[in-house]
């Protein structure tokens, strides 16, 4: 069953610094590769080869130490560092969510 992450407005999801793990954004006819910079259960920040327009919906594939995580994301904008593009999860499958949680726990050393 897919999950639709709902961030709590007054509590920010904990962020983890990623060790440059691979990320690939799939748009209609375009693939945008990058490296994961930060990750949380609600989204992340990736260093990308080409910036993607704000509010673009894309599929993302994260290559983590515990396996591949796929999700649907909304691309956001970052005026301070355009090559570092934030995104938020719109939908993620249960198995992928479990892998994401395990990957984040591993980053924390849990």
C-alpha positions in Angstrom: 0.0 0.0 0.0 1.5 3.4 -0.9 2.2 6.0 1.7 1.6 9.7 1.3 4.0 11.4 3.8 2.3 14.2 5.7 4.8 16.4 7.4 3.7 17.8 10.7 3.6 21.5 10.3 5.2 22.4 13.7 7.8 19.6 13.8 10.6 19.3 11.2 11.5 15.8 10.2 15.0 14.9 11.2 17.5 15.2 8.4 20.5 13.0 7.8 23.6 13.9 5.8 24.0 11.4 3.0 27.3 10.3 1.8 26.9 11.2 -1.9 24.6 8.2 -2.6 23.3 8.1 -6.1 20.0 9.6 -7.1 18.2 9.7 -10.4 15.1 11.8 -11.2 12.9 10.6 -14.0 10.8 13.3 -15.8 8.7 12.8 -18.9 11.6 12.2 -21.4 14.5 13.2 -19.3 16.7 11.6 -16.7 18.5 13.9 -14.2 21.3 12.2 -12.3 22.7 13.5 -9.0 24.1 12.8 -5.6 22.1 12.7 -2.5 23.1 15.5 0.0 20.5 15.3 2.7 17.5 13.0 3.3 14.6 12.8 5.7 11.3 10.8 5.8 9.6 13.7 4.1 12.1 14.7 1.4 15.7 15.5 0.7 18.3 17.6 -1.1 20.3 16.4 -4.1 23.2 17.9 -6.0 21.9 17.6 -9.6 23.5 17.9 -13.0 20.6 20.1 -14.3 18.1 21.9 -12.2 14.4 21.0 -12.6 11.6 23.5 -12.6 9.8 24.2 -9.2 6.7 22.1 -8.7 7.7 19.5 -11.3 6.5 16.0 -10.3 9.0 13.3 -11.0 9.9 9.7 -10.0 13.1 9.4 -8.0 15.3 6.4 -7.5 17.7 6.6 -4.6 20.6 4.2 -4.4 21.1 3.6 -0.7 23.3 1.2 1.2 20.4 -1.0 2.0 18.9 -1.0 -1.5 17.1 1.0 -4.1 14.2 3.3 -3.0 11.7 4.6 -5.5 9.1 7.3 -4.9 7.1 10.1 -6.5 8.5 13.5 -5.6 7.8 17.2 -6.1 10.8 19.2 -7.0 11.3 22.5 -5.1 13.7 25.4 -5.7 16.8 26.6 -3.9 17.7 30.2 -4.7 20.9 30.1 -2.5 22.4 27.0 -4.3 20.7 26.2 -7.5 22.7 23.0 -8.1 21.4 21.6 -4.8 17.7 20.9 -5.5 15.3 20.1 -2.7 12.4 17.7 -3.2 9.6 16.3 -1.1 8.0 12.9 -1.2 4.5 12.8 -2.5 4.0 9.0 -2.5 6.2 6.1 -1.5 5.4 2.3 -1.5 5.5 0.5 1.9 8.6 -1.6 1.0 10.5 1.5 -0.3 9.5 3.4 2.9 10.9 0.5 5.0 14.2 0.6 3.0 14.3 4.4 3.4 13.9 4.1 7.2 16.6 1.3 7.3 18.9 3.5 5.2 18.4 6.5 7.6 18.9 4.3 10.6 22.2 3.0 9.1 23.3 6.6 8.5 22.7 7.3 12.2 24.6 4.1 13.2 21.5 2.4 14.7 
